[in-house]
Amino acid sequence: MDYLPEEIAFVEFCTKCIKCELSECPGLNICEQRSEGNEFCLSILDKMRKGEELGEQDIDVVEFFPIDELWKKGTCNPKGSQETCPNKNECNKRTENEAICTVLLRKLGRYLPEENRIMEVEINKIIRNDLLNIDFGLGEKPSLIDYEVYIPEINGRIDLLLKAEQSCLLIVIELKSETATREHVGQLASYVGWYRKNPDKMPAQTKRVKGILLARDFSPGAKYALEECPDLEPKIFELHVDIKNT
């Protein structure tokens, strides 16, 4: 995964300046078992510098860093420290939802504005309830196998699993209510790759697997990544409102 220098700088700053003796810290028990108090945080930072994927517990800690209780009210200064987050000037140029720490959490799959979360849940429901009227370009109408399928091995949750009976095809759908990024392409690719490596986990009567990334739009990085992934297909969704007489 590609981390921006500013994202690495945020985690480095928090590791150095935040006093996380709070019992709520998800990494506290791990740190107490190690010789250095911040060894676990340093391991997270090392992974980011190497461009490695973070595990679920790593992400828990990164998600913990920005909580209000750790910062002086209305500032970018951690409590107990006189230093200021190095990204302050850059973040001041952005909207609240585009702050560096927010962008990082979104990249890690942990931040989504409430309205987007609600939208994804509703779109998921619409697809499940109206499958017969949706054209996925498969040449046949797929049936629903499952939804919100958690894969512990890769710390991911598949939005929708469909099956195309005639072609014996398993369709993995990743749904994004925002603009899809190259990280989202990688997320979908990991699901498809997992099923290929674990064919015994595939539902009965399915022999092949493909992925569909369903989003409002696609970033340039996502488009380039998708061009190199022939088994992943991008599709844009549009919402319509029908008004009927009661």
N, C-alpha and C positions, 0 to 999 in steps of 0.2 A: 504494500500500500504506500502511496506517495503522501507524505506529510509535509505541509508547508513549513518553512523555517519559523514562522510566527507561531504555529501550533506546537512545535517542539519547544520553542522559547517559553510558551505558556506553562507547559508541564514542567520544564526545568525550573522556572521561577517558583511554581507551587511547591515542588519538591524541596527547594532551598528555603523558602520563606514561610510556608504554612505550618503551624504547629497543630498537628492532627491528633492530639490526645483524646479528642472526642470519641466516646464509645460508639458513635454511629459510623465511624470510618470503616468501610468494608475491608480494608487491609490491615487493620490494627492487630488482629490475632496473629497474622502472618509475621508482622514486624516484631512482635513481642518474642517470637521464637527464633529470631535471627540476631546475629551479633551487632549489626548496625541498625539503628532505629529506622532509617529510611531506605534500607536495602531493597525492599520490594518496589518502592517508587523509582529507585535508580534503575532497576531491571526494566521497568516500563519505559523509561526514558531511553535506555539502550536499544530496546526493540524499535522504538520510533525512529531513532537515528539510523538504524539499519534498514528501515522500511518494511519491518515485519508486521504481520497481523497481530493485534492484541487479543488476548484471551478474554473471556467473559469477566473474570475477576479483575483483570487489568482495567477494563473499561469501567467497571464499577468504581474504581478509585478515581479515574479521570472524571467521571460524572460527579463524584463527591467534591472535587476541588472547587467548583464555582458556587457551592451553596452559600446562601446569604450569611449564615452563622459564622463563617470563617473570614468574612470581610467587614471592614469598617463601613458603616451604612453610607450608601451612595457614592462610594469611592472604589478605586482599583488597588487599594492598599489592604493587605491581609492584617487581621488583628494581631497585635504584638510585633508588628514590623513597620519600619519607617520607609521601606522600599515600595516602589510602585510597579505594577505590572508593565513590562517593556512594550506591550501592545496598546497601551492606553491611547496614545496619539492616533494610531491607526483606527482603533475602534471608535474613537470620537467622530470619525468621518463617516461612520456606517450607521445603519439603523440598528435597533436593539437586537433584532433577530439575525443580524449578520456579524455580530461580535466574534472575535477569533475563537473564544472558548465555545460559543454556540455552534459555529461552523464545524469545529472539531467534533463535538458531540453528535452533530447531524451526520457527519461522515462515518462515525462509529455506530450509527443506527440508534442513538439514544436521545436525540432531540427532534421533536416535531411539534410545531405549534398546535395547540389544541384543536383549532378548526381543521387542520390537515389530518390529524388523527381521526377525528369524527368522520371526515370525508372518506378516508380510506376504508374505515369500517363499513360505511354506507355503500360505497362502490362495490366492495367485496360482497355485500349482501345482495345488491342489485344483480351482480353477475350470477350468483348462485341461484337466484330466483327466476332469472330470465335467460338461462343458457340456450334454450331452443331458438331464441330470436337474435342471438349474437353470432356474427360471422367472424371466426378467427382465421379464415383463409385456409382451412385444413381440408376442404373438399367434403367434409362431413361434420355433423353436429356432435361435439364431445359430450360426455357425461361427467358429472361431478363425482370424484372419489373422496376427497377430504379437503379441509381448509385449516389454516393456522397449524400446520404440521411442524412440530419442533424437532430439529435434528441435533441432539446433544454433541455429537462428535465435532461439528463445525459451528456450534453455538448460533444456529440460525433457525428462523421460522419461515416456512414456505406459506405464502398467502393462499394459493389455490393449487390443487392437484386435479387434473382432468384426464380423461381417458378417451381416446379415439378408437372405437371398437374395430372398424374395418382395417385400419392400418396398424393395429396393435401398438399404438403410440401413447406414451405417457407424456403429458404436457405439464410443465412446471411454470406457474405464473407468479411473477414478482410484480406487485402493484405499488406505484408511487403516485401520490396525489400532487407531487411537485415535479420540477424538471429532473429527469433522470441523469445521473452522472456516471463517469467511468467506474466509480466505486460500486454503484448499483449493478453495473454490468458484471463486475467481478463477483458480487454477491450471488447473482443468478447463476453464473458459471460454476460456482462452488456447489450449488444444489444439484445442477445437472451432472457435474463430475462425480458427486457422491453417489448418485443412483447408478452411474455407469460402473463405479468401483464396487457397488453392492447390489448386483442384479437380483439377489435373493430377496431384497427389500422392495423390489418393484411389485406393484399389484398384479394379480393374475391376469392373463391375457394381454400383457404389455411386454414388448420386446425391445423397443427403442424409446429414447427420451429426448425431448427438445424443450427449450425454454422460451417463454414469451415475456418480455419486459414491457409492461403496460404503464404508460405515463402521460402526463399532459404535454410534455415536450422532452427533447433530448439535447444535452449539452454537446458541443463539438467533440469533447473527449469521449463521451459515450458513443457517439456516432462512429468515430474512428475505431473504437474498441469492438463495436458490434460488427463492423465490416470484416474483422479478422476472426469472428466466431460464427461460422456458418450454421451452427445448431441453435443459435440464439436469435430471436426475431423481435424487433421493436414494433410496438403498436401504440398509437395515440388514441386516448379516449376523449370523448366529448360528452358533456352533460346537457340534456334537453329537458325542458319542462312542458308537459302537456296539461292543458286546462280542459276539464270535462264538466258537463252538467251533472248535478247531483240527482 
